[in-house]
């Protein structure tokens, strides 16, 4: 049948369900959290500092001390597991270590209650495991800066701990039974799931089969599939079908843009309807600034009404959300949160734990502090990744692992700072100014980070952190923002290597008469592979898909994909006869030839429009170039309607630009290649019948890109230096823009590639194979 995916690697039927397994910490967060949501910033230890603190405490104990003690037991319907921080058998003391900064008395009471609950459960499991009648429990708070211990000790009998354990299990057991029932119903429904369209489009079946095989074999797939093939449903459907047999807990659909998230949500809704409302929990998570209901309030109970008593109202909101029919996009989730007076952003974060499919932006899994990756590691989930429009991931990941500090900002916060932070910031400013003065040009890339800058920056961060710990409510917002930026910058300095540049760019002070000239420091990531490789390794299977993933080695090298990644070029559903490719070999769009190119381009557009009036897009490398070309077209061919993309268009202006492309309409829209109209827009039929692409899309030749070219050549080979920096990113934009023209099997159109270089073999081989005349 067309709706099935035949495959010789079909998985065996799922085994009988085991006891519901849950970590002690996770169960405590479910059963023992109460009171307010309190996110007042206090400078907490980093993960590395936390591990170092735990190691310091363990090193202070005696020879018989057992660190990282594994504990587990089947308790009723649950299998509890966890790892206690340390056990001193001679003293009969079990310890749980928590690292912190600031004042001990500032640790919220509900946090301490949660810590005690976790330690009591570990104590109950240890008494069971070793047959102890009673045990001494010690909650050890370790200050990472001082470094001192504050220890709270309680002695509990095994019977009392067993009763506490039984109470927590009772609180969670009904939810666990519901979750097991849901998982069983979900898997049964997915095994019976039918493809929502009845049959696959040409090429779509090939894509689906490859996604399914990758999931069955636990591998990574790089799938280049033409625009218009139906990639969203063609990847979601096979991964959902594979989920029961591969015991996949979560499917993360990750996108670069909001339009991609909506397509995924629509496809999931369609599959649910086609299958009689399959019990699939789907949520969309969005950025905090877009989900916050009270942006003028702080995230704690004394300020925000949705934070006050959040954990007391959370159980009812959580129960309502998981019972909601159909996907929970942002607005539906907001309605559930409003009905229970809880924060929608943090409700979404809680629901990630209980969802089957999470639709989110790239950064929620790939960023350094990504929620989805952190929970995957913490909970031990078996995850399937779908990365939509994956050609965007290179630049997006670079931005995630890039950080800048502007000396003008430092000068401003120095004026506000007092005491120890002011002295530390002055020292940083002195080192920074000396570095800038020593630079021979307006832009300089350094082989390594100067020690005095790194040291002064760390000292400034420590000084601000100490002040924050002492008076978290009294620090100026500018200084706090600088602290966040500096901390991010310093963390990237710690992992600095040949995947990144450290550069210094002189600035003029922003044109203000009061501002002094300074410089901008940047840790600029060029190769995100070292940061992304662990993320892909954490997933059971990953599929990265896009219309432009050529050549394969560019993406595998830069994204850090596993060595056994499978690459597939999916056959196109379109015929060569649908698209006429015209190469303007007589025109050069190189910078030095721009003036001479304007007349021939205007004549080419006018001639094509006269031959076949209709809607066209004309892409140029810059706003200046497109404005000059449009002006000349208006002068020489006033009969051709046209409209222009402007800098910084708001959503309404963007919609107005696209609204001009009406069915049966006629005119030329001028746009910048690589901008908001170069991909992610759908203009089928007569809404768009052709495109003029007057550029190869090559990034500009400047100091930064030249340093990138040198770094790419050193890391991947001389030939790859130019290709990885200029050629591949440029042609990717060209193919994406051209992909706007043919969207359905009935579309027909023309693409004019305007530059003699499009005729070169090394360029032609990067264009889609189904294009005729390429």
C-alpha positions as CSV (number, residue, x, y, z in Angstrom):
1,X,0.0,0.0,0.0
2,X,1.2,3.5,-0.7
3,X,0.7,4.6,2.9
4,X,3.2,2.0,4.2
5,X,6.9,2.1,4.3
6,X,8.2,-1.4,3.3
7,X,11.6,-2.1,4.8
8,X,13.6,-5.2,5.5
9,X,14.8,-3.7,8.8
10,X,11.3,-3.7,10.3
11,X,11.6,-3.8,14.1
12,X,10.2,-6.6,16.2
13,X,7.0,-6.0,18.2
14,X,7.5,-4.1,21.4
15,X,8.2,-6.2,24.5
16,X,5.9,-6.2,27.5
17,X,6.1,-2.9,29.5
18,X,8.7,-2.9,32.3
19,X,8.1,-1.1,35.6
20,X,7.9,2.7,35.1
21,X,11.5,3.9,35.5
22,X,12.2,7.3,37.0
23,X,15.2,9.0,38.6
24,X,14.9,10.1,42.2
25,X,15.6,13.7,41.4
26,X,12.9,13.7,38.7
27,X,10.3,12.2,41.0
28,X,11.0,14.7,43.7
29,X,10.7,17.6,41.2
30,X,7.2,16.2,40.5
31,X,6.0,15.4,44.0
32,X,7.9,17.7,46.3
33,X,8.1,21.1,44.6
34,X,5.8,23.7,46.1
35,X,5.5,27.4,46.5
36,X,6.6,30.2,44.2
37,X,8.6,30.2,41.0
38,X,11.6,32.2,42.0
39,X,14.1,33.1,39.3
40,X,15.7,36.1,40.9
41,X,19.2,36.0,39.5
42,X,22.0,34.8,41.8
43,X,25.3,33.9,40.3
44,X,25.1,30.1,40.5
45,X,28.1,27.8,39.9
46,X,28.8,26.5,36.4
47,X,28.5,22.8,35.8
48,X,32.3,22.5,35.9
49,X,32.4,24.4,39.2
50,X,29.7,22.1,40.6
51,X,31.6,19.0,39.7
52,X,34.8,20.5,41.1
53,X,32.9,21.3,44.3
54,X,31.6,17.8,44.7
55,X,35.1,16.4,44.1
56,X,36.5,18.8,46.8
57,X,34.0,17.6,49.4
58,X,34.7,13.9,48.6
59,X,38.4,14.5,48.9
60,X,38.0,15.9,52.4
61,X,36.3,12.7,53.6
62,X,38.0,9.5,54.9
63,X,39.4,6.6,53.0
64,X,36.2,4.5,53.4
65,X,34.0,7.2,51.8
66,X,32.0,6.0,48.9
67,X,31.4,8.8,46.3
68,X,28.7,8.6,43.6
69,X,26.8,5.7,45.2
70,X,24.3,4.0,42.8
71,X,20.9,3.2,44.3
72,X,17.9,1.6,42.8
73,X,14.8,-0.4,43.8
74,X,11.4,-1.5,42.5
75,X,8.8,0.3,44.7
76,X,5.3,-0.6,43.8
77,X,4.8,0.1,40.1
78,X,8.0,2.2,39.9
79,X,11.6,1.5,39.4
80,X,13.5,4.2,41.2
81,X,17.1,5.0,40.4
82,X,19.6,7.5,41.4
83,X,23.1,8.3,42.5
84,X,23.8,9.6,46.0
85,X,26.8,12.0,46.4
86,X,28.5,10.1,49.1
87,X,28.2,7.5,52.0
88,X,30.4,7.1,55.0
89,X,29.7,3.5,56.2
90,X,31.7,3.9,59.4
91,X,29.6,6.9,60.5
92,X,26.4,5.6,58.9
93,X,26.1,9.0,57.2
94,X,24.6,9.6,53.7
95,X,25.4,12.9,52.1
96,X,23.9,15.1,49.4
97,X,26.1,17.9,48.2
98,X,24.7,21.2,46.8
99,X,27.0,23.9,45.5
100,X,26.1,27.6,45.7
101,X,27.3,31.2,45.7
102,X,26.1,34.1,47.7
103,X,24.7,33.9,51.2
104,X,23.5,30.6,52.7
105,X,20.4,32.2,54.1
106,X,19.3,33.4,50.6
107,X,18.7,29.8,49.4
108,X,14.9,29.6,49.2
109,X,13.1,27.4,51.7
110,X,11.3,25.5,48.9
111,X,14.7,24.7,47.4
112,X,15.9,23.3,50.7
113,X,12.7,21.3,51.1
114,X,13.3,19.7,47.7
115,X,16.9,18.9,48.6
116,X,15.7,17.1,51.8
117,X,13.1,15.1,49.9
118,X,15.8,13.9,47.5
119,X,18.1,12.9,50.3
120,X,15.4,11.1,52.2
121,X,14.6,9.0,49.2
122,X,18.2,8.1,48.8
123,X,18.2,7.2,52.5
124,X,15.2,5.0,52.1
125,X,16.8,3.2,49.1
126,X,20.1,2.7,51.0
127,X,18.3,1.3,54.1
128,X,16.5,-1.2,51.9
129,X,19.7,-2.1,50.0
130,X,21.9,-2.6,53.1
131,X,19.2,-3.6,55.7
132,X,19.9,-0.5,58.0
133,X,17.7,0.3,60.9
134,X,18.5,4.0,60.8
135,X,20.7,6.4,59.0
136,X,22.2,9.9,59.4
137,X,21.4,12.2,56.6
138,X,23.6,15.2,55.9
139,X,22.7,18.0,53.5
140,X,26.0,19.6,52.6
141,X,26.0,23.1,51.1
142,X,29.4,23.9,49.6
143,X,30.3,27.5,48.8
144,X,32.4,27.3,45.6
145,X,34.3,30.6,46.2
146,X,35.2,30.4,49.9
147,X,35.3,27.3,49.8
148,X,33.3,26.3,53.0
149,X,30.7,23.7,53.9
150,X,27.5,24.3,55.8
151,X,26.1,21.0,56.9
152,X,22.5,20.2,58.0
153,X,22.1,16.8,59.7
154,X,19.1,14.7,60.6
155,X,18.9,11.1,61.8
156,X,16.0,9.1,60.5
157,X,14.8,5.5,61.1
158,X,14.3,3.2,58.2
159,X,10.6,2.9,58.9
160,X,10.1,6.6,58.8
161,X,12.1,6.9,55.5
162,X,10.1,3.9,54.1
163,X,6.9,5.8,54.9
164,X,8.2,8.9,53.2
165,X,9.2,6.8,50.2
166,X,5.7,5.2,50.1
167,X,4.1,8.7,50.2
168,X,6.1,10.0,47.3
169,X,5.5,6.9,45.3
170,X,1.8,7.1,46.0
171,X,1.8,10.8,44.7
172,X,3.5,9.7,41.5
173,X,2.0,6.3,40.9
174,X,-1.3,7.4,39.4
175,X,0.6,9.7,37.0
176,X,3.0,6.9,36.2
177,X,0.1,4.5,35.4
178,X,-1.4,7.2,33.2
179,X,1.9,7.7,31.5
180,X,2.4,4.0,30.8
181,X,-1.1,3.8,29.5
182,X,-0.5,6.8,27.3
183,X,2.8,5.3,26.0
184,X,1.1,2.0,25.2
185,X,-1.8,3.7,23.4
186,X,0.6,6.1,21.6
187,X,2.8,3.2,20.3
188,X,-0.2,1.2,19.2
189,X,-1.6,4.2,17.3
190,X,1.7,5.0,15.7
191,X,2.1,1.4,14.5
192,X,-1.3,1.7,12.8
193,X,-0.7,5.3,11.6
194,X,-1.5,5.8,7.9
195,X,0.1,8.4,5.7
196,X,-2.3,11.3,5.7
197,X,-2.4,11.9,1.9
198,X,-3.1,8.3,1.0
199,X,-0.1,8.2,-1.4
200,X,3.4,9.7,-1.5
201,X,4.5,12.3,-4.0
202,X,7.3,11.4,-6.3
203,X,10.5,11.5,-4.3
204,X,8.6,11.8,-1.0
205,X,8.5,8.0,-0.6
206,X,12.3,7.8,-1.1
207,X,12.8,10.5,1.6
208,X,10.4,8.7,4.0
209,X,12.1,5.3,3.6
210,X,15.5,6.8,4.3
211,X,14.3,8.5,7.4
212,X,12.8,5.3,8.6
213,X,16.0,3.3,7.9
214,X,18.1,5.8,9.7
215,X,15.8,5.6,12.8
216,X,15.9,1.7,12.8
217,X,19.7,1.7,12.5
218,X,20.3,4.5,15.0
219,X,22.1,6.7,12.5
220,X,22.3,10.3,11.2
221,X,20.8,11.1,7.8
222,X,21.6,14.1,5.6
223,X,18.8,14.4,3.1
224,X,18.8,16.8,0.3
225,X,15.2,17.0,-1.0
226,X,13.7,19.5,-3.5
227,X,11.6,22.4,-2.4
228,X,7.9,21.5,-2.8
229,X,8.3,17.7,-2.2
230,X,6.5,17.8,1.2
231,X,9.6,17.4,3.4
232,X,7.8,18.2,6.7
233,X,5.3,15.3,6.6
234,X,7.8,13.2,4.6
235,X,10.1,13.2,7.6
236,X,7.6,13.3,10.5
237,X,5.6,10.3,9.4
238,X,8.4,7.8,9.1
239,X,10.0,8.8,12.3
240,X,6.7,8.5,14.2
241,X,6.3,5.0,12.6
242,X,9.7,4.0,13.8
243,X,9.2,5.3,17.3
244,X,7.5,2.2,18.9
245,X,10.0,-0.3,17.7
246,X,13.0,1.9,18.5
247,X,11.6,2.9,21.9
248,X,12.0,6.5,21.0
249,X,10.7,8.7,23.9
250,X,10.7,12.1,22.2
251,X,10.8,13.5,18.8
252,X,12.3,17.0,18.5
253,X,11.3,18.9,15.3
254,X,13.8,21.8,15.2
255,X,13.4,24.8,12.8
256,X,15.3,28.0,11.9
257,X,12.1,30.1,11.5
258,X,8.6,30.3,12.9
259,X,7.0,29.3,9.5
260,X,8.8,26.0,9.8
261,X,7.3,25.4,13.2
262,X,3.8,26.1,11.9
263,X,4.2,23.7,9.0
264,X,5.2,21.0,11.5
265,X,2.3,21.7,13.8
266,X,-0.1,21.7,10.8
267,X,1.3,18.3,9.6
268,X,1.0,16.8,13.1
269,X,-2.6,18.0,13.4
270,X,-3.4,16.5,9.9
271,X,-1.9,13.1,10.9
272,X,-4.0,13.1,14.1
273,X,-7.2,13.8,12.2
274,X,-6.4,11.2,9.5
275,X,-5.8,8.6,12.2
276,X,-8.8,9.3,14.3
277,X,-7.1,11.6,16.8
278,X,-4.0,9.5,17.6
279,X,-3.0,10.1,21.3
280,X,0.1,12.1,20.5
281,X,1.2,14.9,22.8
282,X,2.6,17.8,20.8
283,X,3.8,21.1,22.2
284,X,5.5,24.1,20.8
285,X,8.1,25.9,22.9
286,X,9.0,29.5,22.1
287,X,11.4,32.1,23.4
288,X,10.8,33.6,26.8
289,X,10.3,37.1,25.5
290,X,7.5,35.9,23.2
291,X,5.7,33.8,25.9
292,X,6.0,36.2,28.9
293,X,2.6,37.6,30.0
294,X,4.2,40.3,32.3
295,X,7.4,41.5,30.7
296,X,7.4,44.5,33.1
297,X,7.7,42.1,36.1
298,X,10.4,40.0,37.6
299,X,10.2,36.2,37.7
300,X,9.4,35.7,41.4
301,X,6.3,35.5,43.6
302,X,6.8,39.0,45.1
303,X,6.6,40.6,41.6
304,X,4.7,38.4,39.2
305,X,1.2,36.9,40.0
306,X,1.9,34.0,37.7
307,X,5.1,33.1,39.6
308,X,3.3,33.3,43.0
309,X,2.3,29.8,44.0
310,X,3.3,28.5,40.6
311,X,4.3,25.0,41.9
312,X,1.0,24.8,43.9
313,X,-1.1,25.3,40.8
314,X,1.2,23.4,38.4
315,X,-0.2,19.9,38.9
316,X,-3.7,20.9,37.7
317,X,-2.3,22.9,34.8
318,X,-0.1,19.9,33.8
319,X,-3.0,17.5,34.0
320,X,-5.2,19.7,31.9
321,X,-2.4,20.2,29.3
322,X,-1.7,16.5,28.8
323,X,-5.4,15.7,28.3
324,X,-5.9,18.5,25.7
325,X,-6.9,17.2,22.3
326,X,-4.5,17.8,19.5
327,X,-1.2,19.8,19.5
328,X,-0.5,22.6,21.9
329,X,1.0,25.5,19.9
330,X,1.9,28.7,21.6
331,X,-1.6,30.2,21.8
332,X,-3.3,26.9,22.9
333,X,-0.7,26.5,25.6
334,X,-1.2,30.1,26.7
335,X,-4.9,29.4,27.1
336,X,-4.2,26.4,29.4
337,X,-1.8,28.5,31.4
338,X,-4.3,31.4,31.7
339,X,-7.0,29.0,32.9
340,X,-4.8,27.9,35.8
341,X,-3.0,31.2,36.4
342,X,0.5,29.9,35.8
343,X,3.4,31.2,33.6
344,X,3.0,29.8,30.1
345,X,6.7,29.8,29.4
346,X,7.6,27.7,32.4
347,X,4.5,25.5,31.9
348,X,5.9,24.7,28.5
349,X,9.3,23.8,30.0
350,X,7.5,21.4,32.4
351,X,5.5,19.8,29.6
352,X,8.6,18.9,27.6
353,X,9.0,16.1,30.1
354,X,5.6,14.6,29.2
355,X,5.3,15.4,25.5
356,X,5.9,13.0,22.6
357,X,6.8,15.7,20.0
358,X,8.4,19.0,20.8
359,X,8.4,21.7,18.0
360,X,11.1,24.3,18.7
361,X,13.8,26.6,17.3
362,X,17.3,25.2,16.8
363,X,18.7,26.9,19.8
364,X,16.5,24.9,22.2
365,X,18.7,21.8,21.4
366,X,21.9,23.1,20.0
367,X,22.7,26.2,22.1
368,X,25.3,25.9,24.9
369,X,22.5,26.1,27.6
370,X,19.8,24.4,25.6
371,X,16.8,23.0,27.6
372,X,16.1,20.1,25.3
373,X,19.6,18.8,25.3
374,X,20.0,19.2,29.1
375,X,16.8,17.3,29.8
376,X,17.8,14.6,27.3
377,X,21.0,14.0,29.2
378,X,19.5,14.3,32.6
379,X,16.5,12.1,31.9
380,X,18.3,9.6,29.7
381,X,15.7,10.0,26.9
382,X,16.0,8.2,23.6
383,X,15.4,11.0,21.2
384,X,14.8,11.4,17.4
385,X,15.8,14.7,15.8
386,X,14.4,16.3,12.7
387,X,16.3,19.4,11.7
388,X,14.3,21.5,9.2
389,X,16.0,23.6,6.5
390,X,19.3,22.4,7.9
391,X,21.4,24.5,5.5
392,X,20.7,27.3,8.0
393,X,22.2,25.4,10.9
394,X,25.8,26.3,10.0
395,X,25.3,30.1,10.4
396,X,22.9,29.7,13.3
397,X,25.3,27.5,15.3
398,X,28.1,29.9,14.6
399,X,26.1,32.7,16.2
400,X,25.3,30.5,19.2
401,X,29.0,30.0,19.9
402,X,30.1,33.6,19.1
403,X,30.3,36.4,21.6
404,X,31.1,40.1,21.5
405,X,32.1,42.7,24.0
406,X,32.0,46.4,23.2
407,X,34.3,48.8,25.0
408,X,31.7,51.5,24.8
409,X,29.5,49.3,27.0
410,X,32.3,48.8,29.4
411,X,32.9,52.5,29.7
412,X,29.2,53.0,30.5
413,X,29.0,50.3,33.2
414,X,32.3,51.6,34.8
415,X,30.6,54.9,35.5
416,X,27.7,53.1,37.3
417,X,29.8,50.6,39.2
418,X,31.1,51.0,42.7
419,X,33.5,49.3,45.1
420,X,35.2,46.1,44.0
421,X,33.4,45.8,40.6
422,X,34.5,49.3,39.7
423,X,38.2,48.5,40.5
424,X,38.0,45.3,38.5
425,X,36.3,46.9,35.5
426,X,38.9,49.7,35.5
427,X,41.6,47.0,35.3
428,X,39.8,45.3,32.4
429,X,39.5,48.7,30.7
430,X,43.2,49.3,31.0
431,X,44.2,45.9,29.6
432,X,41.6,46.3,26.8
433,X,42.9,49.8,25.8
434,X,46.5,48.6,25.7
435,X,45.4,45.7,23.4
436,X,43.5,48.0,21.1
437,X,46.4,50.5,21.0
438,X,48.8,47.7,20.0
439,X,46.7,46.7,16.9
440,X,48.3,47.7,13.6
441,X,44.9,48.1,11.8
442,X,41.2,48.7,12.3
443,X,40.7,44.9,12.3
444,X,43.1,42.3,13.7
445,X,42.7,38.6,14.3
446,X,44.9,37.1,17.1
447,X,46.3,33.6,17.2
448,X,45.4,33.3,20.9
449,X,43.6,35.2,23.6
450,X,45.9,37.6,25.5
451,X,46.4,36.4,29.1
452,X,45.9,39.8,30.7
453,X,42.5,40.2,28.9
454,X,41.3,36.8,30.0
455,X,42.5,37.3,33.6
456,X,41.0,40.8,33.9
457,X,37.7,39.6,32.5
458,X,37.5,36.7,35.0
459,X,38.3,39.1,37.8
460,X,35.6,41.5,36.7
461,X,33.1,38.7,36.5
462,X,34.0,37.4,40.0
463,X,33.7,40.9,41.5
464,X,30.3,41.5,40.0
465,X,29.2,38.0,41.1
466,X,30.2,38.7,44.6
467,X,28.3,42.0,44.7
468,X,25.3,40.2,43.2
469,X,25.5,37.5,45.9
470,X,25.4,40.2,48.6
471,X,22.7,42.5,47.1
472,X,20.9,40.7,44.2
473,X,18.1,43.4,44.1
474,X,20.3,46.4,44.1
475,X,22.6,46.1,41.1
476,X,22.1,48.3,38.0
477,X,20.5,46.6,35.0
478,X,23.4,47.7,32.7
479,X,26.0,46.1,34.9
480,X,23.9,42.9,35.2
481,X,23.6,42.7,31.4
482,X,27.3,43.3,31.0
483,X,27.9,40.5,33.6
484,X,25.8,38.1,31.4
485,X,27.6,39.1,28.2
486,X,31.0,38.8,29.9
487,X,30.2,35.4,31.4
488,X,29.1,34.1,28.0
489,X,32.3,35.5,26.5
490,X,34.5,34.0,29.2
491,X,33.0,30.6,28.7
492,X,33.8,30.6,25.0
493,X,37.3,31.7,25.9
494,X,37.7,28.6,28.0
495,X,36.9,26.4,24.9
496,X,38.8,28.5,22.4
497,X,40.6,26.6,19.7
498,X,41.1,26.5,15.9
499,X,37.4,26.3,15.5
500,X,37.1,30.0,16.4
501,X,38.8,33.4,15.9
502,X,39.7,36.0,18.5
503,X,39.5,39.4,16.8
504,X,39.6,43.1,17.6
505,X,37.8,45.7,15.6
506,X,38.3,49.4,16.3
507,X,35.1,51.4,16.8
508,X,34.4,55.2,16.7
509,X,32.2,55.4,19.7
510,X,29.0,55.2,17.7
511,X,29.1,58.8,16.5
512,X,28.3,60.2,20.0
513,X,30.3,63.3,20.9
514,X,30.6,62.0,24.5
515,X,31.7,58.5,23.6
516,X,35.4,57.8,23.3
517,X,36.9,55.6,20.5
518,X,37.3,52.0,21.5
519,X,37.1,48.6,20.1
520,X,35.0,45.5,20.0
521,X,36.4,42.1,21.1
522,X,34.9,39.0,19.5
523,X,35.2,35.3,20.0
524,X,34.0,34.4,16.5
525,X,33.0,30.8,15.9
526,X,33.8,29.5,12.4
527,X,33.4,25.7,12.8
528,X,30.6,24.8,15.2
529,X,31.4,21.0,14.8
530,X,33.1,20.6,18.3
531,X,30.1,22.1,20.0
532,X,27.4,20.3,17.9
533,X,29.0,16.8,17.7
534,X,28.0,15.9,21.3
535,X,24.4,17.1,20.6
536,X,24.1,14.7,17.6
537,X,25.7,11.9,19.7
538,X,23.1,12.4,22.4
539,X,20.3,11.5,19.9
540,X,19.3,8.0,18.9
541,X,18.7,9.2,15.3
542,X,18.9,12.5,13.5
543,X,17.7,13.6,10.1
544,X,18.9,16.9,8.7
545,X,16.9,17.9,5.6
546,X,16.8,20.8,3.1
547,X,16.7,21.6,-0.6
548,X,20.4,22.7,-0.4
549,X,22.8,20.3,1.3
550,X,25.4,20.1,-1.4
551,X,28.2,19.2,-1.1
552,X,27.9,16.7,1.7
553,X,31.4,17.2,3.1
554,X,30.7,20.9,3.8
555,X,27.9,20.0,6.2
556,X,29.5,16.9,7.8
557,X,32.7,18.9,8.4
558,X,31.2,22.1,9.8
559,X,28.3,20.5,11.8
560,X,30.3,17.6,13.3
561,X,28.0,14.9,12.1
562,X,28.9,11.3,13.0
563,X,31.4,9.4,10.8
564,X,28.7,6.9,9.7
565,X,26.2,9.7,8.5
566,X,24.3,8.6,5.4
567,X,23.7,11.2,2.7
568,X,20.9,10.9,0.2
569,X,19.9,13.2,-2.7
570,X,16.2,12.6,-3.1
571,X,14.8,12.5,-6.6
572,X,12.8,15.6,-7.6
573,X,9.0,15.4,-8.2
574,X,9.5,18.0,-10.9
575,X,10.3,17.6,-14.6
576,X,13.1,19.5,-16.4
577,X,10.5,20.7,-18.9
578,X,8.8,22.7,-16.1
579,X,11.8,25.0,-15.6
580,X,13.8,26.9,-18.2
581,X,17.3,27.8,-17.0
582,X,18.9,30.7,-18.9
583,X,22.5,31.7,-18.1
584,X,23.5,35.3,-19.0
585,X,27.1,34.6,-19.9
586,X,27.6,38.1,-21.3
587,X,27.1,39.8,-17.9
588,X,29.4,40.0,-15.0
589,X,28.0,41.0,-11.6
590,X,31.5,41.2,-10.0
591,X,31.9,44.4,-7.8
592,X,34.1,46.1,-10.4
593,X,31.6,45.4,-13.1
594,X,28.4,46.5,-11.3
595,X,28.0,49.8,-13.2
596,X,28.4,48.1,-16.6
597,X,25.9,45.3,-15.6
598,X,23.0,47.5,-14.8
599,X,21.9,48.3,-18.5
600,X,22.1,44.6,-19.7
601,X,20.2,43.5,-16.6
602,X,17.4,46.0,-17.1
603,X,17.1,45.0,-20.8
604,X,17.0,41.3,-19.8
605,X,14.2,41.8,-17.3
606,X,12.3,44.0,-19.8
607,X,12.6,41.5,-22.6
608,X,11.5,38.5,-20.4
609,X,8.5,40.5,-19.1
610,X,7.5,41.4,-22.7
611,X,7.7,37.8,-23.8
612,X,5.7,36.5,-20.9
613,X,4.0,39.0,-18.6
614,X,3.6,37.8,-15.0
615,X,5.1,37.9,-11.5
616,X,8.9,37.7,-11.2
617,X,11.4,38.0,-8.4
618,X,14.7,39.7,-9.1
619,X,17.5,39.0,-6.6
620,X,20.6,41.2,-6.1
621,X,23.6,41.1,-3.7
622,X,22.8,44.4,-1.9
623,X,20.2,47.0,-1.4
624,X,22.2,49.6,-3.3
625,X,22.5,47.2,-6.3
626,X,18.8,46.4,-6.4
627,X,17.8,50.1,-6.1
628,X,20.0,51.1,-9.0
629,X,18.8,48.3,-11.1
630,X,15.1,49.0,-10.3
631,X,15.6,52.7,-11.1
632,X,17.1,51.9,-14.5
633,X,14.3,49.4,-15.3
634,X,11.7,52.1,-14.4
635,X,13.5,54.5,-16.8
636,X,13.9,52.2,-19.7
637,X,10.8,50.1,-19.3
638,X,8.2,52.1,-17.5
639,X,5.5,49.6,-18.6
640,X,6.9,47.0,-16.1
641,X,5.3,47.3,-12.6
642,X,7.9,46.8,-9.8
643,X,8.2,47.0,-6.1
644,X,11.3,46.8,-3.8
645,X,12.3,45.2,-0.6
646,X,13.4,47.8,1.9
647,X,15.9,47.6,4.8
648,X,14.4,46.4,8.1
649,X,10.9,45.6,6.8
650,X,8.4,45.0,9.6
651,X,6.0,42.0,9.4
652,X,3.2,44.1,7.9
653,X,5.5,45.5,5.2
654,X,6.8,42.0,4.5
655,X,3.2,40.8,4.1
656,X,2.5,43.7,1.8
657,X,5.4,42.9,-0.4
658,X,4.3,39.3,-0.8
659,X,0.6,40.4,-1.3
660,X,1.7,42.0,-4.6
661,X,2.3,38.5,-6.0
662,X,-1.4,37.8,-6.9
663,X,-2.8,35.0,-9.0
664,X,-2.8,36.3,-12.5
665,X,-0.9,39.4,-11.5
666,X,2.2,40.9,-13.2
667,X,5.2,42.8,-12.0
668,X,8.8,42.4,-10.7
669,X,9.7,42.3,-7.0
670,X,13.2,43.3,-6.2
671,X,14.9,41.6,-3.3
672,X,18.2,40.9,-1.6
673,X,19.6,37.4,-2.1
674,X,19.8,35.6,1.2
675,X,17.2,38.0,2.8
676,X,13.7,37.3,4.0
677,X,12.3,36.7,0.5
678,X,15.1,34.3,-0.6
679,X,13.6,31.3,1.2
680,X,10.7,30.1,3.2
681,X,8.0,31.8,1.1
682,X,5.5,29.9,-1.0
683,X,4.2,31.5,-4.2
684,X,2.7,28.6,-6.3
685,X,1.0,28.8,-9.7
686,X,0.9,32.1,-11.4
687,X,1.8,34.0,-8.2
688,X,5.4,33.5,-9.3
689,X,6.5,32.4,-12.8
690,X,10.2,33.4,-12.8
691,X,13.3,34.7,-11.1
692,X,16.3,36.8,-12.0
693,X,19.4,36.1,-9.9
694,X,22.0,38.8,-10.5
695,X,24.7,37.4,-8.2
696,X,26.5,34.3,-7.1
697,X,25.7,35.2,-3.5
698,X,29.3,35.1,-2.5
699,X,30.0,36.6,0.9
700,X,31.9,39.9,0.7
701,X,35.7,39.9,0.5
702,X,36.8,41.4,3.8
703,X,39.3,40.8,6.6
704,X,37.0,38.6,8.6
705,X,36.1,36.3,5.7
706,X,39.7,36.1,4.6
707,X,40.7,35.0,8.1
708,X,37.9,32.4,7.9
709,X,39.3,31.2,4.5
710,X,42.7,30.8,6.0
711,X,41.3,28.8,8.9
712,X,39.2,26.6,6.7
713,X,42.2,25.9,4.5
714,X,44.3,25.0,7.5
715,X,41.7,22.7,9.0
716,X,40.1,21.1,5.9
717,X,42.6,21.6,3.0
718,X,43.7,24.4,0.7
719,X,40.9,23.9,-1.9
720,X,38.3,23.9,0.8
721,X,39.4,27.3,2.1
722,X,37.7,29.3,-0.7
723,X,34.9,26.8,-1.3
724,X,33.8,26.6,2.4
725,X,34.0,30.4,2.9
726,X,32.7,31.8,-0.3
727,X,31.5,29.4,-3.0
728,X,29.3,26.9,-1.1
729,X,27.5,29.5,1.1
730,X,26.8,31.7,-2.0
731,X,25.4,29.0,-4.3
732,X,23.3,27.7,-1.4
733,X,21.4,31.1,-1.4
734,X,21.1,31.0,-5.2
735,X,19.4,27.5,-5.2
736,X,17.1,28.5,-2.3
737,X,16.0,31.6,-4.1
738,X,15.5,29.7,-7.4
739,X,13.4,27.2,-5.4
740,X,10.6,29.8,-5.0
741,X,9.6,29.4,-8.7
742,X,8.5,25.7,-9.0
743,X,6.4,24.7,-6.0
744,X,3.9,22.2,-7.5
745,X,3.9,19.5,-10.3
746,X,1.8,21.9,-12.4
747,X,4.1,25.0,-12.1
748,X,6.1,26.2,-15.0
749,X,8.7,29.0,-15.0
750,X,12.0,30.5,-15.9
751,X,15.2,31.3,-14.0
752,X,17.8,33.7,-15.4
753,X,21.2,33.1,-13.7
754,X,22.9,36.4,-14.4
755,X,26.7,36.1,-14.3
756,X,29.2,34.4,-16.6
757,X,30.5,32.3,-13.7
758,X,27.3,30.3,-13.7
759,X,28.6,28.5,-16.8
760,X,31.7,27.3,-15.0
761,X,31.8,23.5,-14.2
762,X,32.6,24.0,-10.5
763,X,29.5,26.1,-10.2
764,X,27.2,24.1,-12.4
765,X,27.9,20.9,-10.4
766,X,26.4,22.6,-7.3
767,X,23.1,23.4,-9.0
768,X,20.2,20.9,-8.8
769,X,20.6,17.9,-11.2
770,X,17.0,18.1,-12.5
771,X,17.5,21.7,-13.9
772,X,17.6,21.6,-17.7
773,X,20.4,23.6,-19.4
774,X,22.4,24.1,-16.2
